[in-house]
Amino acid sequence: MVDLSVSLGRLRLHNPILVASGTFGYAKEMAPLVDFAKLGGVIPKTVTAAPRAGNRPPRTVETASGMLNAIGLDNDGLEHFLAHHLPYLRTLPTAVIGNIAGKTEDEFVQMAARVHAAGHGLAGLELNLSCPNVSGGLDFATDPDVTRRIVRRCRDVCPDLPLVAKLTPNVTDIQRIAAAAADGGADAVSAVNTFVGMAVDWRRRRPVLGNVTGGLSGPAIKPLALRAVWRIAQLRAVPVIGVGGIGTLDDVMDFLVAGASAVQIGTANFYDPTASVRIAAALPGAVAALGADRVAAVVGTLTIPS
């Protein structure tokens, strides 16, 4: 029997397969297709303090081996989430990790405090410090001092709630940002959010997306995300949740041996909503194939030739 349970600071998961925020709705949409008990956890769509209409369309476009999105955090706001989505999420037979985004540092802290007070049933809280499709949203996770300060202030108002800092890849040194999140008290970091990109219609000489730029996700970014995870894992300062281009069992195993303690499946949910549960079911065999009896034993075991 292979032990699939993982620990990321105070966050305990019965397996390392999570579904990424923004790709799984608020879970109810996936109920006819997914056995939630087979997942390590669900991260529902990002919520903001006030309702947001999001960016003007078009908001998504398919690219070579990936997808650009510029949704712009379309949601009904934190109070609606707590009143209408959280009661259902509490019933799920798996860990539920909330996800919030603030317009300012103070708003992050206020939202975190509100979640801590009203969010009974959440296993943790992911701080979306890195959405590339909202003005100012990317700035938080490009500055280590700001990252450290937001995480620390959210930790102060959420003393017993596991915190995950979601990091942007659009920086020159992601290790510095991850170290700052760890210094601030993050239980784990998610690496990485989407890469800023764009698509154009050259015949019309116009950008395809209404927002002009968007976040690139999908298989195209996997090698870049994998490198980011490996670099953060080398710090040995904070557990890493790998995100970016994960859609198969091989992808998951690549991230685990590179240093991820868990993974989030994102874009794959759009074209194969059952991918996460099938991968989770196949994971014990892959771990056993490496001669291990627990998934934690294969994390960070990548060997670099001298």
N, C-alpha and C positions, 0 to 999 in steps of 0.2 A: 504494500500500500504506500503510495506516494503522498506525502504531506504537502498540500498546496497552499497552506496558510502562510501569510506574510505579515510582517510588522513594519510599519513606517512611523517611527516615533510612537506616539500614542494611538495611531490609527491601526486597527487590526482588521484584516480582510481574510475571508476563508479561501480565496484564491486571488491571483494577481491580475485577473482580467476585468478591467473597468471599461465603461463606455463614456466617450468624451462629451463634455458639455457642448450643446449646440447641434449635436448630431443625433440625439435620441429623444428630443422633445422633453416632456415632463413624465416620460415612461409610460403613461397610460396609452399613448398612441401605439406603443410597441407590444402591448399586452397580448394581442392575438397571435403574435409571431415569436415571442421570446419567453422562455422560462426564467424568470428573474432569479430564482434560487440557484441557477447554474452560474451566475455571474458573481465576481468578487465585489462589485459595486456599481452603482449608477450615479452619474453626475448630470443632473438636469440642466436645462438651458440657463445661461447667465441671466440674473435679474439685476435691475438697477433700482435706485431709490424711488424714482418716479417712473411712470409709464413712458415708453419710448416707441415712436412709430417706426424707427429704423431709417435706413437710407432709401433714396429713391431708386426705383428699378431701372434697368435690370440689376438684380442683386447677385446672380450666380452665372458662371460661364464655365463650360468644360474646357480644359486645356490638355495638352499632351501629357498623359499619365497623371492627371491631377484635376483640381477644380479651384477656381478663384471664387471667393465669396465676399460680399460686402453687405451683409445683412444689417449691420449697424445696431446690434443688440435690441432688436425689436422684442418688447416684452411689456407686460401689464404692471410692472412695478413690484417692489418688495412686499407691500401689504397684501396685494392680491395673491402673490405666491404663498405667503404664510397662511392666508385664509382659505384658498381654493386648491392649491396644488399640494402643499405639505401634508394635509390630512390623508390624501391618497398615498403619497410617497412613504408615509409612516407604516403603511400596511405591507410594504414590499418585503419579501423574505431575503433581503440582501442589504448591504450597507448603502446608505444614500448620503452623498457628499454634496452639500449646497454649493452654489457658485455665485459670487457677487462681483459687481464692478461699480466703483465710485467715480464721480467726476473730479473729486478732489480727495486729498488725504483725509480731511475731516469726514467727508461723506463715507469713505471706506470704514472708518472707525465707528461712525454712527450706525451704519448698516450691520457691521459685525456685532456690535452690542445688541442690536435689535434681534438678530438671528440667535444670539446666545440666550437672550431672554425668552424668546418665543419658539425657538427651533428644536424643542424636545423631539427626539427621534432621529435627528441627523447624526451621522457617524463622524462628520467632519465638515470643514468649510474650505473651499478652494477660492483663493483671492485672484481674480482675473486682472492681473497687473499689466496685461500685454495685448489687449485687443487692438489690432491694427486698423480697424474700420471706424473708430470713434475718435473724434478730435480730443487729443490729450491722453487718450487711453494708453497709447504706446509709451508715452514719456515715463510713466512710473517705473517700468522694469528696465529702462535703459540707464538708469542712474543707481549705482549701488547704495548711496546714502539714502535716497528716497525709498528704495526697496526695503532697506533695513528698518527705516523709520515707520513705514506703513505696517510692516509685519509686526514690529515690536508693539506698536500702539494697538493693533488688532489683538495681539496676544494678551495685552494687559486687560482688555475688556472681555476676552474669551479665555480665561485661565485654564479651563479644563476641556476645551473643544479643540481637537486636532486641526491644525491649519496647514494648508498646502498652497504654496506660491506658484502661480502659473507664469512661466517666464517666456519672454520673447527671444527668438533667434536673431533678431535684427540688431545685434550688438557686435562689437569687436571682440569682447572677451566675456563669454557667458559664465566662466568660472567665477569672476568677480561678483556678478549679480547673484549667483547661487550661494556663494560664501556670505554675502550680505543678508540674504534671506535666512540662512542658517543662524547667523549672528542675531537676527531679529527674533528668533524663536520658532521658525517654521518647522513643522514635523517632517515635511517633505517638500520637494519642488516638482512641478510638472514641466517637462522639457520635451518638445517645444510647442509654442503656439505657432500660428501660420507665418509664412514669409510674405512680405509685401511684394506684390507683383501687379501686372496689368495686362490687359488684352486690348488690341485695337482692331477696328474694321478699316483696313487701308483703303477700300473702295469708297467708303463714306468719309474717310479721314476723321474718324471719331473714336473715342474709347468705347468699348463694349459695355462696361459697367457704368451705371449711373453715378457711382462714387468715384469714377476714374480708376482708382486702384482698389485692390482687394487682397485678401489673405489666401495664399497658395497652400493647399493641402493635398493629401493623396500620395500615391506611390512615388511621385517625382521627388518628394522631399525626404524620403526615408534615409538615404545616405547622409544627408546633412543633419537630420535629427539624431541619427545614431552616433555621429561624431560628437554632437553636443552632450548627449547622455554619457558617453564614455569619458569626456573631459570633466564633467561634473563629478562623476563617480570617482575619478582619481583624487578628488579632494578629500574623500572619506569624511565629509563634514555633514552631509544630509542625505537621506534616502532620495532616490530619483524615480519618478514615474515617467516612463518613456512614452512619447506621443509623436506621431508623424509617419504616415504611410504604412501603418500596420494593418494588414488585412488577412494574413495567413499565420499558421502555426510557426513556420520558419521565421517570419518577421518577429514574432513574439520571442522566440528563442534567441534570435540575434540580439535583441535589446536586453534580454536577461543576462546573457553572458558578457555583454558589454558594460553591465553595471546597473541596469534598471531593476528595482525591486518589484515593480508592477508596471503595467502598461495601460494605455487608454486606446481603444479602437474608435476612430472617428469617421472619416469619410467613407470607409467601407460600409458603415451602417446605411448609407444612402442607396448603395447598389446591392447590398446583401445583408438585410437586417438580422439574419440568423448567424452571421459570421462569428460573433462573439461567443455564443453558446457552443458552437461546433469546435472552436479553438479551445475553449475551456475543457471540453470533453476529451480532446486529444492531448492535452498538456501532460497528464501523468505519464503517458508512453514516451514522450520526448524527453522528459526529465529522467526517466528510468534508463533511456538509451544512453545517457551520459554517466550511468553508474551511480546516480544519486537517488536518495529516498525522500528528499524534500526539495521544494523549489528554491528555498533560500540557499541551498548548497551549491547551486549553479550560478547564482548572481555574482557578477564581477569576476568570472573565472577565465576571461579572455587572456590568452597568452601572447605576448608581444615578443617576436624573435629578437634576440640580442644581436 
